[in-house]
Amino acid sequence: MASFWKSEGLGLHTKKPYQTYDWRGKGTEYIPFLKEPRDGNDAILINKEEKLKLSLAESGDEPLSTEVIIEVVICILAFVGRGLCLNSVGPTLIDLRQIAHFTVPQAAWIFVSQSTGFLIGSLLAKRVLQEFNNKLSLSLCLLSQAVFTTCIPAFSSAIIMCLMFVGQGVALGVVGIGVCATCIRIGGKKRNGMFLQAAYLGVSIGSVCGPFIARPFLSNLAKQEINHQGEQPRLVNTHLYGNKANFELTSTTPQLLPENSLHANHSIDNTSSAVPPETELFTKTHVHFYYVIIGLVLCVPASSFLALYYQSGSSVRNTKIDSSHSESLSLQDCTAPLLTAIILIFIQCLLYFGIQDTYSNLLTTFAILGPPNFTKTQGVYLSSLFWASMCFGRLNGIWIAKLISPFKLLLIDMIVGGIAAATLLFFSSRSSGVLWTFTVLLGLSFATINGATVSWAAKHLPGNNYILAIIMVGRCCGLLVLPTTVTTLFRTTGPITLMYALFFVVCTMTAALTLAHSISLKFGVDGKLHSKSEMRKLKKETEDGTSI
């Protein structure tokens, strides 16, 4: 008896029993095929045009539709807002202190609040995106992100301000996973790497543009401190560069100096108490305008996703078929090889995000306090150059991701990053030219690791939203653990600790990636690892196909 078969590629030569076929995420298309059609409507005959369309969809070589291009642009805009939010604290921290009247040690709670919210959002994202329509979920989360961001400078209470950062972080966590899942869905097997690199380019654009947008609205704290102390202020870098840890590290610079070079009044407490009274320290701030601008930027992708949702005519909640597609993975359902691969990817993401944040934050301090003996202005430019090289690398990564596989791209990144890290370890203390050159090379190699890791996970691991949540949780853990650890060692053992940590982390990342890829090739089906339930399903399909 003739049997139904799943349509893949041309839909003619498959050996798999008939299943649902999800083409480019536009719902579930049932395309049954019979070798010899019987009477009635048991079979749908596929003409040449439809077969070609399906073949191109599977290979990823079909022309990009207007709808796909629009959705990619919206994802980029969402991540531009993400970059603005994640890097908004640094350039505006002094002005937020003026509004909420908190001390420098208390400022750490702002960073903890945002990271905590991000972690919560990453854990909630899988359930939210599984139960509700993705476009509607992203629209509402972006809108809530805009509201929380706009309200941050509206309260004079430090507690309420921290709660606003928690809310912002929750929305950031859900949106981050949702945008990545959207890029994977609309990109298919061949283009998801390109779309992910394009989305993360948006983060770099927001991170680079944020400080320049914020500068006209900030108070003139730095100039007043120069007049008061007679030297370049410890907070001037927050205006010039705008990275959050530039504030943290430069505000604690006396701690990082050797003990014999410290004066008696350079303790932590004395540093904090040496700040002039608030009436002398701050001029009037207009930082609330900057946060309103970020909110307006976020409203653009929010309204765009909402328009796409209404245009699609989908229901608020996902149907059973839609929500169960590749998203039912759980820890109990993981096989040993799959669980090992997930742990390795978690470790890689923890180390990658942690060392990226640590290096960018400590780079200025290393250049100033370490053997290079840079001026503060040169140190700030060096750190800015690192981020600019990452932005340029992500721009090029869009096209590179189309030409080579995610693993090859990651392997190239790791090799280039290893060379840069080794060179910086042995020669950065001797030559400022080496520090400039190989910092740029390191930024270029780090640029595409994020998108390529997500693309590799989508290709070799099941359960996109589940794996994306693991990656985001790894990011949060890395940002909480690694910068603190390296900064402590930096203070106790000297500036060169940064380069040792960089080299060790890059080598560990390379080993984790290689081992995870080897596991997927050895234990996976066509290079893709499956859960226990999926393996049982594949085994049953194979037995049914053999019996037929």
VEXDREN-2710 file (C-alpha; in Angstrom, 1 decimal):
% VEXDREN-2710
k/r/px/py/pz
1/MET/0.0/0.0/0.0
2/ALA/1.3/3.4/-0.9
3/SER/2.2/5.6/2.0
4/PHE/2.6/9.3/2.7
5/TRP/6.0/10.7/2.9
6/LYS/7.6/13.9/4.2
7/SER/8.4/16.5/1.6
8/GLU/12.0/17.5/1.8
9/GLY/13.9/19.2/-1.0
10/LEU/12.1/18.2/-4.2
11/GLY/9.8/16.0/-2.2
12/LEU/10.4/12.9/-4.4
13/HIS/13.2/10.8/-3.1
14/THR/12.8/11.0/0.7
15/LYS/12.9/7.8/2.8
16/LYS/11.2/9.4/5.9
17/PRO/7.5/8.9/6.7
18/TYR/5.2/11.8/6.3
19/GLN/5.4/14.5/9.0
20/THR/4.7/18.2/9.3
21/TYR/6.9/20.4/7.3
22/ASP/7.6/23.9/8.7
23/TRP/8.8/26.1/5.8
24/ARG/10.5/29.4/6.9
25/GLY/8.4/29.6/10.1
26/LYS/5.2/30.6/8.3
27/GLY/3.1/27.9/9.9
28/THR/2.8/24.2/9.3
29/GLU/2.3/23.0/5.8
30/TYR/1.2/19.5/5.2
31/ILE/2.5/18.2/1.9
32/PRO/1.6/14.5/1.6
33/PHE/3.0/12.6/-1.4
34/LEU/2.0/9.3/-2.9
35/LYS/4.1/7.3/-5.2
36/GLU/0.9/6.3/-7.1
37/PRO/-2.0/8.7/-6.3
38/ARG/-5.3/7.0/-5.6
39/ASP/-8.7/8.3/-6.2
40/GLY/-9.9/11.3/-4.2
41/ASN/-7.9/13.9/-2.3
42/ASP/-5.4/11.5/-0.6
43/ALA/-2.4/13.2/-2.4
44/ILE/-1.4/16.7/-3.3
45/LEU/0.6/16.6/-6.5
46/ILE/3.5/19.0/-6.4
47/ASN/4.2/20.8/-9.7
48/LYS/7.7/21.8/-10.8
49/GLU/7.4/25.4/-9.5
50/GLU/6.5/24.2/-6.0
51/LYS/9.2/21.6/-6.0
52/LEU/11.8/24.2/-6.9
53/LYS/10.5/26.5/-4.2
54/LEU/10.8/23.8/-1.6
55/SER/14.2/22.8/-2.8
56/LEU/15.4/26.4/-2.6
57/ALA/13.9/26.9/0.8
58/GLU/15.7/23.8/2.2
59/SER/19.0/24.9/0.7
60/GLY/18.7/28.5/1.7
61/ASP/19.4/29.7/-1.8
62/GLU/16.0/31.2/-2.5
63/PRO/15.8/34.9/-3.1
64/LEU/15.1/36.9/0.0
65/SER/11.5/38.0/0.2
66/THR/10.5/41.5/1.3
67/GLU/8.9/40.1/4.4
68/VAL/12.1/38.4/5.5
69/ILE/14.2/41.5/4.8
70/ILE/11.8/43.7/6.8
71/GLU/11.9/41.2/9.7
72/VAL/15.7/41.2/9.7
73/VAL/15.8/45.0/9.8
74/ILE/13.4/45.0/12.7
75/CYS/15.6/42.5/14.6
76/ILE/18.6/44.8/14.0
77/LEU/16.7/47.8/15.3
78/ALA/15.7/45.8/18.4
79/PHE/19.4/45.0/19.0
80/VAL/20.4/48.6/18.4
81/GLY/18.1/49.4/21.4
82/ARG/19.7/46.5/23.2
83/GLY/23.2/48.0/22.8
84/LEU/21.9/51.4/23.9
85/CYS/20.4/49.9/27.1
86/LEU/23.3/47.6/28.0
87/ASN/25.8/50.5/27.7
88/SER/23.6/53.3/29.0
89/VAL/24.7/53.0/32.6
90/GLY/28.4/53.9/32.1
91/PRO/28.0/57.3/30.5
92/THR/25.1/58.4/32.7
93/LEU/26.1/56.9/36.1
94/ILE/27.3/60.2/37.5
95/ASP/24.0/61.9/36.5
96/LEU/22.0/59.1/38.0
97/ARG/23.9/59.6/41.2
98/GLN/22.9/63.2/41.1
99/ILE/19.2/62.2/40.7
100/ALA/19.1/59.4/43.3
101/HIS/21.8/60.6/45.7
102/PHE/23.6/57.2/46.0
103/THR/27.3/56.7/46.7
104/VAL/30.0/55.1/44.5
105/PRO/29.8/51.7/46.4
106/GLN/26.0/51.8/46.1
107/ALA/26.3/52.3/42.3
108/ALA/27.3/48.6/42.1
109/TRP/23.7/47.7/42.8
110/ILE/22.6/49.2/39.5
111/PHE/24.8/46.8/37.6
112/VAL/23.7/43.9/39.8
113/SER/20.0/44.9/39.2
114/GLN/20.3/44.9/35.5
115/SER/22.2/41.6/35.4
116/THR/19.7/40.0/37.7
117/GLY/16.8/41.1/35.6
118/PHE/18.6/39.8/32.5
119/LEU/19.1/36.4/34.1
120/ILE/15.4/36.2/35.1
121/GLY/14.4/37.2/31.6
122/SER/16.6/34.6/30.0
123/LEU/15.0/31.9/32.2
124/LEU/11.5/33.1/31.4
125/ALA/12.0/33.5/27.7
126/LYS/11.6/29.8/26.8
127/ARG/8.2/29.6/28.4
128/VAL/7.0/33.0/27.0
129/LEU/8.1/32.3/23.5
130/GLN/6.8/28.8/23.6
131/GLU/3.3/29.7/24.8
132/PHE/2.6/33.0/23.0
133/ASN/3.1/34.3/19.5
134/ASN/6.7/35.3/19.0
135/LYS/6.0/38.6/17.2
136/LEU/3.4/39.7/19.8
137/SER/5.8/38.6/22.7
138/LEU/8.7/40.6/21.2
139/SER/6.5/43.6/20.6
140/LEU/5.2/43.7/24.2
141/CYS/8.7/43.0/25.7
142/LEU/10.2/45.8/23.6
143/LEU/7.5/48.1/24.7
144/SER/8.0/47.3/28.4
145/GLN/11.7/47.7/27.9
146/ALA/11.1/51.2/26.5
147/VAL/8.8/52.0/29.4
148/PHE/11.3/50.8/32.1
149/THR/14.2/52.5/30.4
150/THR/12.3/55.9/30.1
151/CYS/11.3/55.7/33.8
152/ILE/14.9/55.1/35.1
153/PRO/15.8/58.7/35.7
154/ALA/12.2/59.7/36.6
155/PHE/12.6/58.6/40.3
156/SER/14.8/60.1/42.9
157/SER/14.8/56.8/45.0
158/ALA/17.8/54.5/44.4
159/ILE/15.6/51.5/45.2
160/ILE/13.0/52.3/42.6
161/MET/15.7/53.1/40.1
162/CYS/17.2/49.6/40.7
163/LEU/13.8/48.1/40.2
164/MET/13.5/49.9/36.9
165/PHE/16.8/48.3/35.9
166/VAL/15.5/44.9/36.9
167/GLY/12.5/45.4/34.7
168/GLN/14.6/46.5/31.9
169/GLY/16.9/43.5/32.3
170/VAL/13.9/41.1/32.3
171/ALA/12.7/42.5/29.0
172/LEU/16.3/42.4/27.6
173/GLY/16.6/38.7/28.4
174/VAL/13.4/37.8/26.6
175/VAL/14.0/40.0/23.6
176/GLY/17.6/38.7/23.2
177/ILE/16.4/35.1/22.9
178/GLY/13.4/36.0/20.9
179/VAL/15.4/38.0/18.3
180/CYS/18.0/35.2/18.0
181/ALA/15.2/32.6/17.6
182/THR/13.6/34.8/14.9
183/CYS/16.9/35.1/13.0
184/ILE/17.3/31.3/13.1
185/ARG/13.8/30.7/12.0
186/ILE/13.7/33.1/9.0
187/GLY/17.3/32.4/8.0
188/GLY/16.9/28.6/7.6
189/LYS/20.0/26.4/7.5
190/LYS/22.1/28.6/5.3
191/ARG/21.3/32.2/6.2
192/ASN/20.8/32.1/10.0
193/GLY/24.5/32.8/10.5
194/MET/24.2/36.0/8.4
195/PHE/21.1/37.2/10.1
196/LEU/22.6/36.6/13.6
197/GLN/25.7/38.5/12.7
198/ALA/23.5/41.3/11.3
199/ALA/21.5/41.4/14.6
200/TYR/24.6/41.5/16.8
201/LEU/26.0/44.3/14.5
202/GLY/23.0/46.3/15.9
203/VAL/24.3/45.7/19.4
204/SER/27.7/47.2/18.4
205/ILE/26.1/50.1/16.7
206/GLY/24.0/50.9/19.8
207/SER/27.1/50.5/22.1
208/VAL/29.2/52.8/19.9
209/CYS/26.6/55.5/19.3
210/GLY/25.2/55.6/22.9
211/PRO/27.9/57.7/24.5
212/PHE/27.9/60.2/21.7
213/ILE/24.1/60.5/22.0
214/ALA/24.3/60.9/25.8
215/ARG/27.1/63.5/25.9
216/PRO/25.0/66.6/25.3
217/PHE/22.6/65.7/28.1
218/LEU/25.3/65.0/30.8
219/SER/26.4/67.3/33.6
220/ASN/29.9/68.8/33.7
221/LEU/31.2/66.8/36.6
222/ALA/34.6/66.1/35.1
223/LYS/35.5/69.8/34.6
224/GLN/34.5/70.6/38.1
225/GLU/36.6/67.9/39.6
226/ILE/39.6/69.1/37.6
227/ASN/39.3/72.5/39.2
228/HIS/38.8/71.0/42.6
229/GLN/41.5/68.4/42.7
230/GLY/44.0/69.9/40.2
231/GLU/44.3/66.8/38.2
232/GLN/42.5/64.7/35.6
233/PRO/39.4/63.3/37.4
234/ARG/38.8/59.6/37.9
235/LEU/35.3/59.9/36.3
236/VAL/36.2/61.7/33.1
237/ASN/36.3/58.4/31.1
238/THR/32.5/57.9/31.6
239/HIS/32.0/60.9/29.4
240/LEU/34.5/60.0/26.7
241/TYR/33.9/56.3/26.4
242/GLY/30.8/55.3/28.3
243/ASN/31.6/51.7/29.3
244/LYS/30.2/50.8/32.7
245/ALA/33.4/49.3/34.1
246/ASN/35.5/52.3/33.0
247/PHE/33.7/54.0/35.9
248/GLU/34.1/51.1/38.2
249/LEU/37.8/50.6/37.5
250/THR/38.9/54.2/37.2
251/SER/37.0/55.1/40.3
252/THR/39.0/52.4/42.2
253/THR/42.3/53.0/40.4
254/PRO/44.2/53.5/43.7
255/GLN/43.3/50.0/44.6
256/LEU/45.0/48.7/41.5
257/LEU/48.3/50.5/42.0
258/PRO/51.1/48.9/43.9
259/GLU/51.0/49.6/47.6
260/ASN/54.3/51.4/47.7
261/SER/53.0/54.0/45.2
262/LEU/49.8/54.8/47.2
263/HIS/49.5/57.8/49.4
264/ALA/47.8/57.5/52.7
265/ASN/44.7/59.1/51.5
266/HIS/44.2/56.8/48.6
267/SER/42.2/54.1/50.4
268/ILE/38.8/53.2/49.2
269/ASP/37.0/55.1/51.9
270/ASN/39.1/58.2/51.4
271/THR/38.6/58.0/47.7
272/SER/34.8/58.1/48.2
273/SER/35.0/60.8/50.9
274/ALA/37.3/62.9/48.7
275/VAL/34.4/63.6/46.3
276/PRO/33.3/67.2/46.7
277/PRO/29.8/68.0/48.1
278/GLU/27.0/67.4/45.7
279/THR/26.3/71.1/45.2
280/GLU/29.9/71.6/44.1
281/LEU/30.2/68.4/42.2
282/PHE/27.3/68.5/39.8
283/THR/25.9/70.9/37.3
284/LYS/22.3/70.4/36.2
285/THR/21.7/67.2/34.3
286/HIS/19.3/66.6/31.4
287/VAL/20.0/62.8/31.3
288/HIS/16.3/62.0/31.2
289/PHE/16.2/63.2/27.6
290/TYR/18.8/60.5/26.7
291/TYR/16.7/57.8/28.3
292/VAL/13.6/59.1/26.5
293/ILE/15.5/58.8/23.2
294/ILE/16.3/55.2/24.0
295/GLY/12.7/54.6/24.7
296/LEU/11.6/56.1/21.4
297/VAL/14.2/54.0/19.6
298/LEU/12.8/50.8/21.2
299/CYS/9.3/51.8/20.2
300/VAL/10.2/51.5/16.5
301/PRO/10.9/47.7/16.5
302/ALA/8.1/47.2/19.1
303/SER/5.4/48.8/16.8
304/SER/6.9/47.0/13.8
305/PHE/6.6/43.6/15.4
306/LEU/3.1/44.4/16.4
307/ALA/2.2/45.4/12.8
308/LEU/3.7/42.1/11.6
309/TYR/1.6/40.2/14.2
310/TYR/-1.7/41.8/13.1
311/GLN/-0.7/41.3/9.4
312/SER/-0.2/37.6/10.0
313/GLY/-3.6/37.1/11.6
314/SER/-2.1/34.6/14.1
315/SER/-3.7/33.9/17.5
316/VAL/-2.2/35.3/20.7
317/ARG/-1.3/31.8/22.0
318/ASN/0.7/29.4/19.9
319/THR/-1.1/26.2/18.7
320/LYS/0.0/22.9/20.0
321/ILE/1.9/22.1/16.8
322/ASP/3.6/25.4/16.6
323/SER/4.7/25.5/20.2
324/SER/6.0/21.9/20.2
325/HIS/8.2/22.3/17.2
326/SER/11.8/21.7/18.5
327/GLU/11.1/23.4/21.8
328/SER/10.2/20.5/24.1
329/LEU/13.7/19.8/25.2
330/SER/14.3/19.5/28.9
331/LEU/17.2/18.4/31.1
332/GLN/15.7/15.0/31.8
333/ASP/15.2/14.4/28.1
334/CYS/18.9/15.0/27.3
335/THR/21.2/12.1/26.3
336/ALA/24.7/12.0/27.8
337/PRO/26.4/13.3/24.6
338/LEU/23.8/16.1/24.3
339/LEU/24.1/17.1/27.9
340/THR/27.9/17.2/27.6
341/ALA/27.7/19.4/24.5
342/ILE/25.3/21.8/26.2
343/ILE/27.6/22.1/29.2
344/LEU/30.6/22.8/27.0
345/ILE/28.7/25.5/25.1
346/PHE/27.6/27.0/28.4
347/ILE/31.3/27.1/29.5
348/GLN/32.3/28.7/26.2
349/CYS/29.7/31.4/26.5
350/LEU/30.5/32.0/30.1
351/LEU/34.2/32.5/29.3
352/TYR/33.6/34.5/26.1
353/PHE/31.3/37.1/27.5
354/GLY/33.2/37.2/30.7
355/ILE/36.6/37.8/29.1
356/GLN/35.2/40.2/26.5
357/ASP/33.8/42.4/29.3
358/THR/36.9/42.0/31.5
359/TYR/39.3/42.8/28.7
360/SER/37.4/45.9/27.5
361/ASN/37.0/47.1/31.1
362/LEU/40.6/46.5/32.3
363/LEU/42.3/47.4/29.1
364/THR/42.5/51.1/29.8
365/THR/43.7/50.5/33.4
366/PHE/46.3/48.0/32.1
367/ALA/47.6/50.5/29.5
368/ILE/47.8/53.3/32.1
369/LEU/49.1/51.5/35.2
370/GLY/51.1/48.8/33.4
371/PRO/54.3/48.9/31.4
372/PRO/52.9/50.7/28.4
373/ASN/52.5/53.8/30.6
374/PHE/49.8/55.3/28.4
375/THR/48.1/58.6/29.3
376/LYS/44.4/58.4/30.3
377/THR/43.4/59.8/26.9
378/GLN/45.4/57.1/25.1
379/GLY/44.0/54.4/27.3
380/VAL/40.4/55.5/26.5
381/TYR/41.1/55.6/22.8
382/LEU/42.6/52.1/23.0
383/SER/39.5/50.7/24.7
384/SER/37.3/52.5/22.1
385/LEU/39.4/51.0/19.3
386/PHE/38.7/47.6/20.7
387/TRP/34.9/48.1/20.4
388/ALA/35.2/49.8/17.0
389/SER/37.1/46.8/15.7
390/MET/34.4/44.5/17.0
391/CYS/31.8/46.6/15.2
392/PHE/33.7/46.4/11.9
393/GLY/34.2/42.6/12.4
394/ARG/30.5/42.0/12.8
395/LEU/29.8/44.0/9.7
396/ASN/32.2/41.8/7.7
397/GLY/30.9/38.7/9.5
398/ILE/27.5/39.1/7.8
399/TRP/29.0/38.0/4.5
400/ILE/31.6/35.6/5.9
401/ALA/28.9/33.7/7.7
402/LYS/27.3/32.9/4.3
403/LEU/30.5/31.5/2.9
404/ILE/31.7/29.2/5.6
405/SER/30.0/27.0/8.3
406/PRO/29.6/28.3/11.9
407/PHE/32.2/25.8/13.2
408/LYS/34.8/26.9/10.6
409/LEU/34.1/30.6/11.5
410/LEU/34.5/29.8/15.2
411/LEU/37.7/27.9/14.6
412/ILE/39.2/30.8/12.6
413/ASP/38.1/33.2/15.4
414/MET/39.7/31.0/18.1
415/ILE/43.0/30.6/16.2
416/VAL/43.2/34.4/15.4
417/GLY/42.2/35.2/19.0
418/GLY/44.8/32.7/20.3
419/ILE/47.5/34.3/18.2
420/ALA/46.5/37.8/19.4
421/ALA/46.3/36.7/23.1
422/ALA/49.7/35.0/23.0
423/THR/51.3/38.0/21.3
424/LEU/49.8/40.4/23.8
425/LEU/51.0/38.2/26.7
426/PHE/54.6/38.2/25.6
427/PHE/55.1/41.5/23.9
428/SER/52.4/44.0/25.0
429/SER/54.6/45.1/27.9
430/ARG/57.5/45.8/25.6
431/SER/55.8/47.6/22.7
432/SER/52.9/50.0/22.6
433/GLY/52.5/49.2/18.9
434/VAL/51.9/45.5/19.6
435/LEU/49.2/46.5/22.1
436/TRP/47.4/48.7/19.6
437/THR/47.7/46.3/16.7
438/PHE/46.8/43.0/18.4
439/THR/44.0/44.7/20.4
440/VAL/42.4/45.4/17.0
441/LEU/43.1/41.9/15.9
442/LEU/41.5/40.5/19.1
443/GLY/38.4/42.7/18.6
444/LEU/38.0/41.4/15.0
445/SER/38.3/37.7/16.2
446/PHE/35.9/38.3/19.1
447/ALA/33.3/40.1/16.9
448/THR/31.8/37.0/15.2
449/ILE/32.0/34.5/18.0
450/ASN/28.7/35.4/19.5
451/GLY/26.6/35.0/16.4
452/ALA/28.6/32.0/15.2
453/THR/28.1/30.2/18.5
454/VAL/24.3/30.7/18.3
455/SER/24.3/29.5/14.7
456/TRP/26.4/26.4/15.6
457/ALA/24.0/25.6/18.4
458/ALA/21.0/25.9/16.1
459/LYS/22.7/23.6/13.6
460/HIS/23.9/20.9/16.0
461/LEU/21.7/21.0/19.0
462/PRO/17.9/20.6/19.4
463/GLY/15.5/23.0/21.1
464/ASN/16.4/26.5/19.8
465/ASN/14.8/28.5/22.6
466/TYR/16.2/26.1/25.3
467/ILE/19.7/26.3/24.0
468/LEU/19.4/30.1/23.6
469/ALA/18.4/30.3/27.2
470/ILE/21.5/28.3/28.2
471/ILE/23.7/30.7/26.2
472/MET/22.1/33.8/27.8
473/VAL/22.4/32.3/31.3
474/GLY/26.1/31.6/30.5
475/ARG/26.5/35.2/29.5
476/CYS/25.0/36.4/32.8
477/CYS/27.2/34.1/34.8
478/GLY/30.3/35.1/32.9
479/LEU/29.6/38.8/33.5
480/LEU/29.1/38.2/37.2
481/VAL/32.1/35.9/37.8
482/LEU/35.0/36.6/35.5
483/PRO/35.4/40.4/35.7
484/THR/35.4/40.2/39.5
485/THR/37.9/37.3/39.6
486/VAL/40.3/38.9/37.2
487/THR/40.0/42.3/38.8
488/THR/40.9/40.8/42.2
489/LEU/44.0/39.1/40.7
490/PHE/44.8/42.3/38.7
491/ARG/45.0/44.2/42.0
492/THR/47.1/41.6/43.9
493/THR/49.4/40.2/41.2
494/GLY/49.8/43.1/38.8
495/PRO/48.4/44.3/35.4
496/ILE/49.9/41.5/33.4
497/THR/47.3/39.2/35.0
498/LEU/44.9/40.5/32.4
499/MET/46.9/39.0/29.5
500/TYR/47.4/35.7/31.3
501/ALA/43.7/35.5/31.9
502/LEU/43.0/36.3/28.2
503/PHE/45.3/33.6/26.9
504/PHE/44.0/31.0/29.3
505/VAL/40.4/31.7/28.5
506/VAL/40.9/31.7/24.7
507/CYS/42.7/28.3/24.9
508/THR/39.9/26.9/27.1
509/MET/37.2/28.2/24.7
510/THR/39.0/26.6/21.8
511/ALA/39.1/23.2/23.6
512/ALA/35.4/23.4/24.7
513/LEU/34.3/24.2/21.2
514/THR/36.4/21.5/19.5
515/LEU/35.2/18.9/22.0
516/ALA/31.5/19.9/21.6
517/HIS/31.8/19.7/17.8
518/SER/33.5/16.3/17.9
519/ILE/30.7/15.0/20.2
520/SER/28.0/16.2/17.7
521/LEU/29.8/14.5/14.8
522/LYS/30.3/11.3/16.6
523/PHE/27.0/10.8/18.4
524/GLY/24.7/13.0/16.3
525/VAL/22.5/12.1/13.3
526/ASP/24.0/14.0/10.3
527/GLY/26.0/16.1/12.8
528/LYS/23.0/17.0/14.9
529/LEU/22.5/15.8/18.5
530/HIS/19.0/14.7/19.5
531/SER/17.1/14.3/22.8
532/LYS/15.9/10.9/24.0
533/SER/12.4/11.5/22.7
534/GLU/13.6/12.6/19.3
535/MET/15.9/9.5/19.1
536/ARG/12.9/7.3/19.9
537/LYS/10.9/9.1/17.2
538/LEU/13.6/8.7/14.6
539/LYS/14.0/5.0/15.5
540/LYS/10.3/4.4/15.0
541/GLU/10.3/6.3/11.7
542/THR/13.2/4.2/10.5
543/GLU/11.4/1.0/11.5
544/ASP/8.2/2.1/9.8
545/GLY/10.1/3.0/6.6
546/THR/11.9/-0.3/6.6
547/SER/8.7/-2.3/7.0
548/ILE/7.1/-0.5/4.1
END
